[in-house]
Amino acid sequence: MDLLGAHHSVKLWQHGRPDSEPQPGPKLARETRFSSWTPLGNKQSNLQLFEERVKLLLNWFDLWTDSQRKRLLQALLGRCTKAQLKHCRNLLNDTVPVTRLDFTAALPRCLSLYIMSFLSPRELCRAAQVSWHWRVLAEQDCLWAGRCIKRGWFLPYAPRDKEFGAWRNHYVSCVSTLDQLSPQKAAEIYGTLYQSRLGVKEEEGERSRERRIRQRLKEALKEEKRLALISRRPWGSNPTSDRSRGERSQTVLSSSELMVRSWPSLSSPTKTVESPATSLSPHRGQHQGEVSRHLASQPRGSSVLASTETGLSKAKTVPASLPHTDSAAILLLISNKIPAYEVVLSGVKASVSVVLYDHRWTLSALFNQIERAASGHQVQRLGLLVPGGTEEVHLVNGSVLSQRTLSSPDHQKFWEKLCALVAPGQEGGGVDIFCPLAASVSGLALMWNLSDLTGLEVRAPLGFATGSFQNILSEWSGGNQDPAAPALSYVTDSVLLGWCRQARWMEEVLVRLRKSLELQLQQASLQARGRALGLFLWENISLDSLGVCGELSEALTEGLTALSRQNESRPVEFLSSFLMKWSKEDREKSQAAGGSSSPGLPPGIPQTTLDWRCSVGRELLHSEHLYLGRMRAVLKVYQEPLMAALNSNRAILSYIDIQIIFSSVALILHQNGAFQADLQARLQRWGAEQCLGDVFVKFCSKLNVYTNYLNNYITTIHTIDKCREAKPAFRAFLKRADRTLPTHMLSLQELLLCPVWRIQEYVTLLQALTSHTRPGHPDHPDLRSALNAMLQFRDFIQELERNSGADRRLEETQELIQGCPSLAEGNRQLIITQDAMLLRSPDEQIPDSLRAFEHVCDVGLFLFSDALVLTRRRLHHIPFTATHRSTHAFWVSVALSSLDVREILHTRYVRHAFVLDGPRCSWVCATEQEEERDNFLSALRLAISSSLTEHQRI
């Protein structure tokens, strides 16, 4: 015991009474609150004493065992406060640093999931075996949903809020059910790439010979039936009385004689007519030689080349007198991709049968619809009013008919079956294509190959006129008929004339009509709805009564423009005097020119007899003048006032927005201005050897201006829409400036679309100029080079349009379906949508022919390129009306690679039904009409086949 402590205690005890215990006072309690034997008054002594006791304790600690040390540490830690424990923790971290730490416990949950998102599915499954906490993180839906959707494995149900690991289990189940074949088994089933295909050409030749024999037999039987009906005696006639009247010439022929007489080349005299190319230009022989050399670059084994050379080497023969047919039916195919197709539908003649089809159909679905419209009879002429250009025809979505694709199996099968529904070429049967195929060499080659394949006469417009669809009003190939005569056999002249010139703005009006009348006409078919809308628009606008000649329209435009510049109190009198003055000046100009001036020609160009090349050049210069006028209107009407307001501190738009919208327009205007000047200089010195190709080559070398414009076009349109919504001053400015005389009655968005339209016009005019230039002409190489550059640039524009349209349809579908997962994955595209009824059978054991079904609910079928999405469709009827609207809620999605489809035959219990067999469930659906079911199943089977092919390739 410490002596100092003892002395202190004894001293305090001696001051008290001996018969009682010492009573500590306030000072004693204050001095001994830490220890009764620690000197508090002397700090130095206190520190020295503390160090000695710590040293003594450490000596004892060194002598203790491990278990004793742990007990001491546990006892000490149990007596420490929280602050002292934190200090111990810091000392331990500094002394023993952490080398391995669970990042999921240290980092936030979102960062842990982000790190795990870089792991593969196999690595995620291994990570789930580390601990319970790791399993919870590794099986989160955010890690597995994207992997499933990317591969088209959609969850067949909507997981609940507290459901755990649904997408992970779905991924594992899909992977475990994949069909995996060894290379040997795959080679046995599907073959290999290097298997020899001997005898394929022989088989194709044999099949073609069989088809020709069947066609000849069919024609012979038809002729035999016709002659038998003519020679048959009436009912009740007496053969003896017939003999008394005299012997008649024998009219009933044997089958062999009928067979001989059925051939046009043996029985009837023939006459030779010109081929479609002979009426195209004055250089007929040169033009045919150009086509021959154009096709000579193809391989000799090509069937297209062989058929074309055959068509060029021999003249087309038709009978001198066409046989009489009881019904010369005409069938017109109209695609709903055509702008303002409703107007054309309203003007179709009564003797013409119409097939209005959805452009999203397949070729097989289109043929089924044509066959249904023909009703087993052969049609005399078949018209195709479909999208296309001078080299290709877009029959359906994703199926382009061109010289290169005509030899594909799908197109050959379609046209071989289609030609059986059209009367033979010897009887006047043929196909009229409303696309200007005859204006280019490739288009002519396509026409000849198609004619050789089907045996029918193929006609197309020759015109190179720019504008909406005005080439239909020009001359057509295959005869000396009046301009637009083939087209006028299908549609009335007033409707056709109005539609060809004003199709674009008619489409704008009809878009609004479709939206406003959609609820009222949703129960009608596509054709009935289109005809109703077309008649409504035509009767309310009355374009036939508003049609005026070009000179009067130009005079009225100039008069109204002059009226807008002056403040006239009597506008009618001013306009009357202006028109009188205009008429007088025009008459004086005509008399000064000796009456030989051609209307619409630019001044300064020689008034000589024009050949085809010069006509194309004049059309090019005239359309370039109109194009530059519209582009100048963009800067004068829109940019200059906006910049003036900005400079006067009354900004309508910011400088950045103005540059985004109008910067590329000025560059285009400068480049095309130089192009127009070069064209006008060449046409003023026009001659037989004059060249325009080098001017085009110079222009094509600077197409990067148009490339920048098109790359920023979507941003420009979005900027205009954003500023219009956010800034009322800009909205009022557009309302004053849009659709006025200075803007050629167009809006700002339509004016900014003019460069896109102009590129297509350049392609059309270059093709016409190339086709009418002989190969030995010095201008021919430059024209070919410029045409190839323009075609590549047009393909670039079409690719931009397709991508923009696909993205827009996906966004609209995403907004339409409530609760739908993200659809913007990979290269997914929407193919077709279909409303259907979901059916259910109470007993699955009953055969399909006897099974009864009940209507469960209405569903919507959204077919994408990699999956099929089923939605629950609900109908909401609008009060006080007979219409309703539909809403869609996401239900289930199935990958196309794991989907199978089969049809259910019509029974007394169900019609137009089919079964969708998924990996875990099956759905029985039915449509309202058989046509809808056939079209949807055709598109679905084609998509499943493409998905399986892509899946096997991966």
Buried (B, 14 or more C-beta within 10 A) or exposed (E): EEEEBEEBBEEBEEEEEEEEEEEEEEEBEEBBEEEEBBBEEEEEEBEEBEEEEEEEEEEEEEEEEEEEEEEBEEEEEEEEEEEEEEEBEEEEEEEEEEEEEEEBEEBEEEEBBEEBEEBEBEEBBEBBEEEEEBBBBBBBBEBBBBBBBEBBBBBBBEBEEEEEBBBBBBBBEBEEEEEEEEEEEEEEEEEEEEEEEEEEEEEEEEEEEEEEEEBEEEBBBBBBEBBEEEEEEEEEEEEEEEEEEEEEEEEEBEEEEBBEBBBBEEEBEBEEBBBBBBBBBEBBEBBBBBBBEBBEEBEEEEBBBBBBBEBBEEEBBBBEEEEEBEEBBBBBBBBBBBBBBBBBBBBBBEEBBBBBBBBBBBBBBBBBBBBEBBEEBBBBBBBBBBBBBBBBBBBBBBBBBBBBBBBEEEBBEBBBBBBBBBBBBBBBBBBBBBBBBBBBBBBBBBBBBBBBBBBBBBBBBBBBBBBBBBBBBBBBBBBEBEBBEBBBBBBBEBBBBBBBBBBBBBBEBBEEBBEEBEBEBEEEBBBEBBBBBBBBBBEEBEBBEEEEEEEEEBBBEBBBEBBEEEEEEEBEEBBEEBBEEBEEEBEEEEEEEEEEEEEEBBEEBEEEEBBBBBBBBBBBBBBBEBBBEBBBBBBEBBBEBBBEBBEEEEBBBEEEBBEBBBBBBEBBBEBBBEBBEBBBEBBEEBEEEBBBBBBBBBBBEBBEBBEBBBEBBEEBBEBBEEBBEEBEEBEEBBEEBBBBEEBBEBBBEBBBBBBBBBBBBBBBBBBBBBBBBBEEBEBBBBBBBBBEBBBEBBEBBEEBEEEEEBEEBBEEBEEBBEEBBEBEBEEBBBBBBBBBBBBEBEEEEEEBEEBEBEEEEBBBBBBBBBBBBBBBBBEEEEEEEEEEEBBBBBBBBBBBBBBEBEEBEEBEBBBBBBBBBBBEEEBBBBBBEEBBBBBBBBBBBBBBEBBEEBBEEE
